[in-house]
Amino acid sequence: MRSSKLILIVALITITMVSCSKNNDPISEPVESKKTENFHAPQTTDFTANPPATSGEFAKFNFKTGSKVTGDNWDIAFRGTRILVNGGEMIGLTDEPARTGNASLVLQTGTFGDIVEAPADSEFKQDANAVYALPHGSGNGWYTYNRQTNLVSRIAGKVIVIKTIEGHYVKMEILSYYKDLDNSGDSRYYTFNYVYNPNQGDKSLK
C-alpha cells in the first residue's frame, strides 16, 4: 500500500513540475509582415550654395509601433534619399537627429522572401562621423539616380536588415520613392514592406 501511495505522490509531483515548467516557458509571438505607404521624407535644398546645401527635419520611424515618431524612440529616419539609423555617432548633417539608441543595420543582397534570418551581429553597422551605416549615393546603397530623367529607382534585390533600439530584428524592402508608386508623381514618399520580429533577440525573419 505504501509503495502505491509513494508512486502516486511521485507521479503527482512530476506532473506538477512539468506543468509549472510549461507555464514558465516564454510565449513566442508571431512574426509580423507589414507595409508602409507614402511615408513622407521631405527636404529643402539651397542650390545657390556650392555645393548645394540640404536641410530639414528627418522623418523618424519606429518599427514596433509601425509609425512615424517625433521623440527619441526612432529606429531609422528618412530625409530625401538619406536613411539614418538610431545608433552610433552623428554624421554631420544639418538638422540631423541625435543618436540616443543602439540600433544598427546591414544591407543584404537577395530576394525579400529568401532572407529568412538576420545575420551575425558583427555584420551590422552604425552611423559614424561622415559615414552612413546604409551607404548613400546613386548605386551605393538602395537606389540609383538617373540624371537625364531625374528619376530615383530602387535597386532590386537589396534588403535592409535592422536591429532596433529595443533589440528586435526587422527586414525591410523599399518598393518606391514616389507617392502612390507613381514615378511621374511627387517624390520623397517611401513605400516599403517589412517583417518585424516582436521577440527580442530572435533573428528569425519568416
C-alpha positions, -999 to +999 in steps of 0.1 A: +000+000+000+028+024+010+045+016-023+014+025-043+010+058-024+046+067-029+043+061-067+012+082-068+029+111-049+060+109-072+037+110-103+017+140-090+050+159-082+063+151-117+031+163-134+031+195-113+068+202-122+062+197-159+031+219-158+050+246-140+078+244-165+055+248-194+037+277-178+071+295-172+083+290-208+083+323-227+055+326-252+068+333-287+048+359-306+043+356-344+065+375-368+046+404-383+045+413-420+036+449-427+036+476-454+040+513-450+028+536-478+036+572-487+059+578-458+069+614-464+106+624-461+108+660-473+140+680-476+150+716-486+179+722-509+197+755-514+211+754-549+227+788-545+253+773-523+283+754-537+279+726-531+241+727-527+231+727-490+204+703-478+184+708-447+151+699-430+139+677-402+143+639-407+111+618-406+116+592-379+101+557-379+096+531-352+091+495-363+074+484-330+046+509-334+048+508-372+045+546-374+062+580-375+075+592-342+088+626-330+107+616-299+139+596-293+122+562-298+131+560-335+148+531-353+155+547-386+150+582-401+145+594-437+152+627-455+152+626-492+172+596-502+192+595-470+184+569-443+199+571-408+199+546-380+195+554-343+229+542-332+265+553-334+276+589-340+264+620-358+273+620-395+275+658-396+243+668-414+222+699-409+191+692-388+203+657-380+187+639-350+209+628-321+217+591-317+201+581-284+198+543-291+219+514-301+202+504-333+222+491-363+216+478-398+231+458-427+224+459-464+220+425-479+216+412-514+188+387-522+151+384-526+129+396-497+114+362-493+147+344-493+162+363-464+147+344-435+172+352-407+192+382-396+230+378-400+256+378-372+256+410-352+292+416-363+279+424-398+256+452-386+268+488-388+260+522-371+263+557-384+296+574-378+313+608-385+308+614-422+299+577-428+264+563-433+256+528-420+234+525-451+256+538-479+243+569-496+245+579-532+234+565-566+244+529-569+260+527-534+230+515-514+194+510-521+188+533-551+201+546-584+196+582-598+192+589-635+204+625-642+186+626-676+152+617-662+158+629-626+143+595-615+152+577-583+148+540-587+152+513-561+178+486-568+161+452-569+174+426-546+185+450-519+171+442-484+179+463-453+180+443-421+177+464-389+183+457-353+160+481-335+167+502-304+149+475-283+169+446-299+143+434-323+152+423-358+135+436-390+139+432-427+128+460-450+124+462-487+119+497-503+093+495-531+091+531-543+103+567-537+072+582-552+037+590-540+012+562-548+040+543-565+038+567-595+072+577-608+057+607-625+043+620-592+057+636-561+090+622-548+102+616-513+073+594-504+085+560-493+065+528-497+082+497-482+075+462-470+089+450-437+089+420-415+092+426-377+100+400-351+085+411-318+106+385-299+136+403-286+169+388-298+152+363-321+168+365-356+140+347-375+125+369-402+099+345-417 
